[in-house]
Amino acid sequence: MDFLPLKFEKFVSLILQGKTNYSQQCAPCHGGSLICTSKGFGFIMVRYRERKTNRGKTPVEVMRTAVDEVLKKNRAINAVACETGIDRMTLKRYVRKSSLSPSVGLIPNWNTRQVFNLEQEEMLAKYLLQASKMNYGLSTKTTRQFAYDIAVANNITCPSSWSMKKTAGIHWLQGFMKRRPELSLRAPEATSLARATAFNKYNVSEFFKNLHKVRARHNFGPEKAMSSVDYLGTLESDDSDGDASNPQLTAEGPSLDYDCSALKNNDYVVVKFKTKKKVIHYIGQIISEAGDLMVKYLKREKMSSFNFICRNDELYQFIKEDIVCKVPDPIQHGGTARVSRHLVFPVDLTIFKDLN
């Protein structure tokens, strides 16, 4: 928005005339609102004003026909303006221009203050999209500075405010984003600098070299084709000979053991706990004391992940009928001064939707 100052004498005269609400008076013609600052009185101009007339939208063919009717057939301007629906003064202005120069344009020149043409704006939009795909997306402030640098490097005439502030205006950026719907403003995703820089050509080539060595060492055939690797490092196979709905059947690696007849000390099990409305599952470590089976429960670190931490050192009694299955020994992560210790089980635990 632009601030247009208003002389104090004019404002006082409006008050004496009973027109105290200046914002309502100037809104139909200016679309502004009255404000009072330390510099005086004024009103705020809106940036995107809604059009109330169709002036300036007359097609070129209609305007050319109307001008020819006046110049070549010597018809009156008022009569032609009434027939075509063109404003009388607009038609008179174009008739005068065409009489002096027949090749003059018959449409308004809205691009008198345009900084970049369509081709240059398209190149800038492609550059911003390419930089975003390369994980180097530009912020709004950097984009404005970059636009000013482009204008200076190509000797493009730009507003004086650009030269004074060494950056493009915020209103130019808003208009540029409105003209380019393929661009959008997004908050950057959280990522570490080490992870972003480690994803390079050398590290990717080393990964595929190691993958080729592993596949050659174990002689994986087409029936054991690997499709993906999950975050635990276990392989998922495309072989669908088994029943995928059975949680005991997995393609490779450890699985859940539903035979809980031979439990021993330090085994990890899934224990169910019944409430009035639902059944909750917990993972605990069996601790044998004086011949009695006790359990030390674990807790999920976050509900969005399956990382577990020890609740406390307290032991709880349980009955063997509450054991659902036995899980393999977990993999320990962290345990340093910067990362806390947590456990990850190398099996799919998503079948227990209420696992705490």
TORVEX-639177 format. One record per residue (C-alpha): x, y, z; residue number from 1. Coordinates in steps of 0.05 Angstrom, whole numbers. Example, Ala and Ser with C-alpha at 12.3 -4.5 7.8 and 13.67 -1.06 7.14 Angstrom:
+--------+--------+--------+------+
|      u |      v |      w | resi |
+--------+--------+--------+------+
|    246 |    -90 |    156 |    1 |
|    273 |    -21 |    143 |    2 |
+--------+--------+--------+------+
END
This chain:
+--------+--------+--------+------+
|      u |      v |      w | resi |
+--------+--------+--------+------+
|      0 |      0 |      0 |    1 |
|     21 |     72 |    -13 |    2 |
|     13 |    129 |     37 |    3 |
|    -12 |    194 |      7 |    4 |
|     -6 |    254 |     54 |    5 |
|    -65 |    302 |     60 |    6 |
|    -56 |    376 |     78 |    7 |
|    -81 |    394 |    146 |    8 |
|   -118 |    455 |    120 |    9 |
|   -158 |    412 |     72 |   10 |
|   -176 |    364 |    127 |   11 |
|   -199 |    421 |    172 |   12 |
|   -243 |    448 |    116 |   13 |
|   -275 |    380 |    108 |   14 |
|   -291 |    378 |    182 |   15 |
|   -321 |    448 |    180 |   16 |
|   -365 |    426 |    122 |   17 |
|   -391 |    367 |    164 |   18 |
|   -352 |    315 |    123 |   19 |
|   -315 |    285 |    182 |   20 |
|   -312 |    215 |    153 |   21 |
|   -262 |    228 |     98 |   22 |
|   -250 |    154 |     87 |   23 |
|   -322 |    143 |     64 |   24 |
|   -318 |    204 |     18 |   25 |
|   -253 |    183 |    -17 |   26 |
|   -268 |    108 |    -18 |   27 |
|   -311 |    109 |    -82 |   28 |
|   -259 |    145 |   -122 |   29 |
|   -194 |    125 |    -89 |   30 |
|   -209 |     62 |    -49 |   31 |
|   -169 |     88 |     10 |   32 |
|   -175 |     96 |     85 |   33 |
|   -159 |    157 |    128 |   34 |
|   -102 |    150 |    178 |   35 |
|    -66 |    199 |    225 |   36 |
|      9 |    194 |    236 |   37 |
|     64 |    238 |    265 |   38 |
|     75 |    267 |    195 |   39 |
|      3 |    289 |    187 |   40 |
|    -62 |    263 |    160 |   41 |
|    -68 |    218 |     99 |   42 |
|   -102 |    157 |     71 |   43 |
|    -78 |     88 |     51 |   44 |
|    -84 |     68 |    -22 |   45 |
|   -102 |     -4 |    -35 |   46 |
|    -55 |    -44 |    -80 |   47 |
|   -107 |    -86 |   -117 |   48 |
|   -168 |    -43 |   -132 |   49 |
|   -230 |    -75 |   -160 |   50 |
|   -249 |    -48 |   -228 |   51 |
|   -317 |    -15 |   -234 |   52 |
|   -315 |      2 |   -309 |   53 |
|   -293 |    -31 |   -373 |   54 |
|   -249 |     26 |   -396 |   55 |
|   -185 |      3 |   -430 |   56 |
|   -214 |    -65 |   -448 |   57 |
|   -242 |    -48 |   -516 |   58 |
|   -215 |    -98 |   -568 |   59 |
|   -166 |    -71 |   -620 |   60 |
|   -211 |    -91 |   -678 |   61 |
|   -271 |    -53 |   -650 |   62 |
|   -228 |      9 |   -637 |   63 |
|   -198 |      6 |   -707 |   64 |
|   -267 |      1 |   -739 |   65 |
|   -292 |     61 |   -699 |   66 |
|   -231 |    103 |   -717 |   67 |
|   -239 |     86 |   -791 |   68 |
|   -313 |    105 |   -788 |   69 |
|   -292 |    175 |   -765 |   70 |
|   -231 |    186 |   -808 |   71 |
|   -251 |    152 |   -873 |   72 |
|   -327 |    161 |   -873 |   73 |
|   -327 |    229 |   -839 |   74 |
|   -378 |    208 |   -787 |   75 |
|   -388 |    246 |   -722 |   76 |
|   -349 |    221 |   -662 |   77 |
|   -410 |    223 |   -616 |   78 |
|   -451 |    180 |   -663 |   79 |
|   -396 |    128 |   -671 |   80 |
|   -383 |    127 |   -596 |   81 |
|   -456 |    114 |   -581 |   82 |
|   -460 |     57 |   -632 |   83 |
|   -397 |     21 |   -608 |   84 |
|   -403 |     36 |   -534 |   85 |
|   -335 |     69 |   -531 |   86 |
|   -324 |    130 |   -487 |   87 |
|   -329 |    194 |   -529 |   88 |
|   -263 |    224 |   -503 |   89 |
|   -227 |    158 |   -512 |   90 |
|   -249 |    153 |   -584 |   91 |
|   -231 |    226 |   -596 |   92 |
|   -161 |    215 |   -569 |   93 |
|   -148 |    155 |   -613 |   94 |
|   -176 |    191 |   -674 |   95 |
|   -127 |    248 |   -662 |   96 |
|    -68 |    200 |   -653 |   97 |
|    -87 |    159 |   -715 |   98 |
|    -92 |    222 |   -758 |   99 |
|    -20 |    240 |   -739 |  100 |
|      8 |    169 |   -743 |  101 |
|    -34 |    113 |   -775 |  102 |
|     10 |     58 |   -743 |  103 |
|     -4 |     81 |   -672 |  104 |
|    -28 |     28 |   -623 |  105 |
|   -102 |     28 |   -606 |  106 |
|    -96 |     -4 |   -537 |  107 |
|    -73 |     27 |   -471 |  108 |
|      2 |     19 |   -457 |  109 |
|     -1 |    -12 |   -388 |  110 |
|     72 |    -34 |   -392 |  111 |
|    103 |     34 |   -386 |  112 |
|    131 |     19 |   -317 |  113 |
|    142 |    -55 |   -326 |  114 |
|    213 |    -75 |   -305 |  115 |
|    220 |   -144 |   -336 |  116 |
|    186 |   -169 |   -399 |  117 |
|    150 |   -236 |   -404 |  118 |
|    212 |   -274 |   -428 |  119 |
|    256 |   -247 |   -371 |  120 |
|    203 |   -263 |   -319 |  121 |
|    197 |   -334 |   -346 |  122 |
|    272 |   -344 |   -341 |  123 |
|    271 |   -318 |   -269 |  124 |
|    214 |   -365 |   -251 |  125 |
|    251 |   -425 |   -281 |  126 |
|    314 |   -407 |   -242 |  127 |
|    275 |   -404 |   -176 |  128 |
|    243 |   -471 |   -189 |  129 |
|    310 |   -503 |   -207 |  130 |
|    343 |   -475 |   -145 |  131 |
|    286 |   -502 |   -102 |  132 |
|    295 |   -572 |   -132 |  133 |
|    369 |   -569 |   -115 |  134 |
|    353 |   -555 |    -42 |  135 |
|    375 |   -482 |    -49 |  136 |
|    308 |   -447 |    -49 |  137 |
|    311 |   -372 |    -46 |  138 |
|    274 |   -332 |      7 |  139 |
|    231 |   -272 |    -10 |  140 |
|    285 |   -224 |     12 |  141 |
|    339 |   -260 |    -29 |  142 |
|    292 |   -263 |    -90 |  143 |
|    281 |   -187 |    -87 |  144 |
|    356 |   -175 |    -82 |  145 |
|    368 |   -224 |   -139 |  146 |
|    316 |   -187 |   -183 |  147 |
|    352 |   -121 |   -171 |  148 |
|    419 |   -152 |   -189 |  149 |
|    389 |   -178 |   -254 |  150 |
|    362 |   -109 |   -272 |  151 |
|    430 |    -76 |   -258 |  152 |
|    469 |   -129 |   -297 |  153 |
|    424 |   -123 |   -358 |  154 |
|    418 |    -46 |   -356 |  155 |
|    343 |    -50 |   -345 |  156 |
|    308 |     13 |   -322 |  157 |
|    280 |      2 |   -252 |  158 |
|    245 |     47 |   -201 |  159 |
|    287 |     95 |   -160 |  160 |
|    267 |     59 |    -96 |  161 |
|    303 |     -3 |   -122 |  162 |
|    367 |     35 |   -132 |  163 |
|    362 |     69 |    -65 |  164 |
|    349 |      4 |    -25 |  165 |
|    390 |    -42 |    -71 |  166 |
|    331 |    -90 |    -74 |  167 |
|    265 |    -99 |   -111 |  168 |
|    201 |    -75 |    -79 |  169 |
|    154 |   -120 |    -41 |  170 |
|     97 |   -100 |    -87 |  171 |
|    136 |   -123 |   -147 |  172 |
|    146 |   -191 |   -114 |  173 |
|     72 |   -197 |    -98 |  174 |
|     54 |   -181 |   -170 |  175 |
|    107 |   -229 |   -196 |  176 |
|     80 |   -286 |   -152 |  177 |
|      9 |   -270 |   -176 |  178 |
|     30 |   -273 |   -249 |  179 |
|     68 |   -339 |   -237 |  180 |
|     21 |   -389 |   -204 |  181 |
|     74 |   -444 |   -210 |  182 |
|    113 |   -409 |   -155 |  183 |
|     91 |   -414 |    -82 |  184 |
|    118 |   -395 |    -14 |  185 |
|    134 |   -455 |     30 |  186 |
|    167 |   -463 |     97 |  187 |
|    234 |   -501 |     90 |  188 |
|    236 |   -571 |    119 |  189 |
|    282 |   -583 |    177 |  190 |
|    345 |   -619 |    155 |  191 |
|    417 |   -622 |    177 |  192 |
|    474 |   -591 |    137 |  193 |
|    514 |   -656 |    143 |  194 |
|    458 |   -697 |    112 |  195 |
|    447 |   -648 |     55 |  196 |
|    521 |   -644 |     37 |  197 |
|    532 |   -719 |     44 |  198 |
|    483 |   -733 |    -12 |  199 |
|    532 |   -725 |    -69 |  200 |
|    555 |   -764 |   -129 |  201 |
|    613 |   -798 |    -94 |  202 |
|    572 |   -824 |    -35 |  203 |
|    516 |   -849 |    -80 |  204 |
|    565 |   -886 |   -125 |  205 |
|    597 |   -918 |    -63 |  206 |
|    529 |   -941 |    -39 |  207 |
|    513 |   -977 |   -104 |  208 |
|    583 |  -1008 |   -105 |  209 |
|    571 |  -1038 |    -37 |  210 |
|    501 |  -1060 |    -57 |  211 |
|    530 |  -1096 |   -118 |  212 |
|    581 |  -1132 |    -73 |  213 |
|    528 |  -1155 |    -24 |  214 |
|    483 |  -1182 |    -79 |  215 |
|    541 |  -1218 |   -112 |  216 |
|    564 |  -1247 |    -46 |  217 |
|    496 |  -1277 |    -28 |  218 |
|    475 |  -1295 |   -100 |  219 |
|    406 |  -1264 |    -96 |  220 |
|    363 |  -1289 |   -153 |  221 |
|    304 |  -1258 |   -188 |  222 |
|    257 |  -1292 |   -139 |  223 |
|    290 |  -1254 |    -82 |  224 |
|    292 |  -1186 |   -116 |  225 |
|    301 |  -1130 |    -66 |  226 |
|    252 |  -1073 |    -74 |  227 |
|    268 |  -1027 |    -16 |  228 |
|    305 |  -1019 |     49 |  229 |
|    268 |   -993 |    109 |  230 |
|    298 |   -949 |    163 |  231 |
|    317 |  -1010 |    205 |  232 |
|    360 |  -1039 |    149 |  233 |
|    315 |  -1100 |    138 |  234 |
|    300 |  -1120 |     67 |  235 |
|    230 |  -1124 |     37 |  236 |
|    221 |  -1176 |    -17 |  237 |
|    174 |  -1174 |    -77 |  238 |
|    162 |  -1249 |    -67 |  239 |
|     88 |  -1256 |    -49 |  240 |
|     83 |  -1332 |    -41 |  241 |
|     64 |  -1326 |     32 |  242 |
|      5 |  -1295 |     66 |  243 |
|     20 |  -1222 |     76 |  244 |
|    -37 |  -1214 |    126 |  245 |
|     -3 |  -1263 |    175 |  246 |
|     44 |  -1222 |    219 |  247 |
|     87 |  -1285 |    232 |  248 |
|    107 |  -1290 |    159 |  249 |
|    162 |  -1241 |    137 |  250 |
|    206 |  -1241 |     76 |  251 |
|    274 |  -1236 |    111 |  252 |
|    303 |  -1223 |    179 |  253 |
|    274 |  -1234 |    249 |  254 |
|    200 |  -1242 |    261 |  255 |
|    151 |  -1243 |    318 |  256 |
|    149 |  -1308 |    357 |  257 |
|     79 |  -1327 |    381 |  258 |
|    104 |  -1390 |    416 |  259 |
|    116 |  -1364 |    487 |  260 |
|    125 |  -1431 |    521 |  261 |
|    200 |  -1424 |    531 |  262 |
|    213 |  -1355 |    558 |  263 |
|    278 |  -1339 |    593 |  264 |
|    309 |  -1281 |    630 |  265 |
|    320 |  -1215 |    591 |  266 |
|    272 |  -1235 |    535 |  267 |
|    228 |  -1180 |    506 |  268 |
|    154 |  -1193 |    500 |  269 |
|     90 |  -1156 |    480 |  270 |
|     41 |  -1155 |    538 |  271 |
|    -32 |  -1136 |    532 |  272 |
|    -69 |  -1096 |    585 |  273 |
|   -145 |  -1096 |    583 |  274 |
|   -185 |  -1035 |    603 |  275 |
|   -260 |  -1024 |    603 |  276 |
|   -261 |   -997 |    532 |  277 |
|   -200 |  -1023 |    496 |  278 |
|   -137 |  -1065 |    499 |  279 |
|    -69 |  -1032 |    505 |  280 |
|     -3 |  -1066 |    488 |  281 |
|     64 |  -1055 |    520 |  282 |
|    134 |  -1081 |    507 |  283 |
|    172 |  -1105 |    568 |  284 |
|    235 |  -1142 |    587 |  285 |
|    228 |  -1205 |    629 |  286 |
|    267 |  -1204 |    694 |  287 |
|    267 |  -1268 |    736 |  288 |
|    271 |  -1257 |    811 |  289 |
|    266 |  -1314 |    861 |  290 |
|    232 |  -1358 |    810 |  291 |
|    177 |  -1307 |    795 |  292 |
|    170 |  -1275 |    726 |  293 |
|    172 |  -1199 |    730 |  294 |
|    172 |  -1149 |    673 |  295 |
|    205 |  -1081 |    663 |  296 |
|    163 |  -1041 |    615 |  297 |
|    190 |   -997 |    559 |  298 |
|    159 |   -933 |    533 |  299 |
|    154 |   -905 |    463 |  300 |
|    197 |   -843 |    457 |  301 |
|    149 |   -811 |    407 |  302 |
|     82 |   -836 |    382 |  303 |
|    105 |   -821 |    311 |  304 |
|    163 |   -870 |    316 |  305 |
|    178 |   -939 |    345 |  306 |
|    238 |   -919 |    387 |  307 |
|    233 |   -943 |    458 |  308 |
|    264 |   -920 |    523 |  309 |
|    264 |   -950 |    593 |  310 |
|    209 |   -922 |    637 |  311 |
|    244 |   -936 |    703 |  312 |
|    276 |   -993 |    741 |  313 |
|    211 |  -1015 |    774 |  314 |
|    188 |  -1087 |    762 |  315 |
|    116 |  -1109 |    753 |  316 |
|     82 |  -1176 |    760 |  317 |
|     42 |  -1205 |    702 |  318 |
|      7 |  -1269 |    683 |  319 |
|     32 |  -1312 |    626 |  320 |
|    -35 |  -1309 |    591 |  321 |
|    -26 |  -1234 |    579 |  322 |
|     35 |  -1246 |    535 |  323 |
|     19 |  -1236 |    462 |  324 |
|     85 |  -1253 |    429 |  325 |
|    160 |  -1252 |    437 |  326 |
|    201 |  -1200 |    399 |  327 |
|    274 |  -1205 |    380 |  328 |
|    328 |  -1169 |    418 |  329 |
|    329 |  -1094 |    402 |  330 |
|    384 |  -1053 |    370 |  331 |
|    412 |   -999 |    416 |  332 |
|    421 |   -929 |    389 |  333 |
|    450 |   -867 |    421 |  334 |
|    474 |   -871 |    492 |  335 |
|    522 |   -813 |    484 |  336 |
|    527 |   -745 |    516 |  337 |
|    488 |   -713 |    459 |  338 |
|    439 |   -769 |    441 |  339 |
|    398 |   -806 |    493 |  340 |
|    397 |   -882 |    492 |  341 |
|    337 |   -914 |    458 |  342 |
|    320 |   -983 |    431 |  343 |
|    294 |  -1003 |    362 |  344 |
|    265 |  -1072 |    348 |  345 |
|    282 |  -1101 |    279 |  346 |
|    210 |  -1123 |    266 |  347 |
|    146 |  -1091 |    241 |  348 |
|    106 |  -1068 |    302 |  349 |
|     53 |  -1029 |    263 |  350 |
|      4 |  -1087 |    273 |  351 |
|     -3 |  -1063 |    345 |  352 |
|    -38 |   -997 |    333 |  353 |
|    -46 |   -982 |    407 |  354 |
|     25 |   -998 |    427 |  355 |
|     49 |   -950 |    481 |  356 |
+--------+--------+--------+------+
END
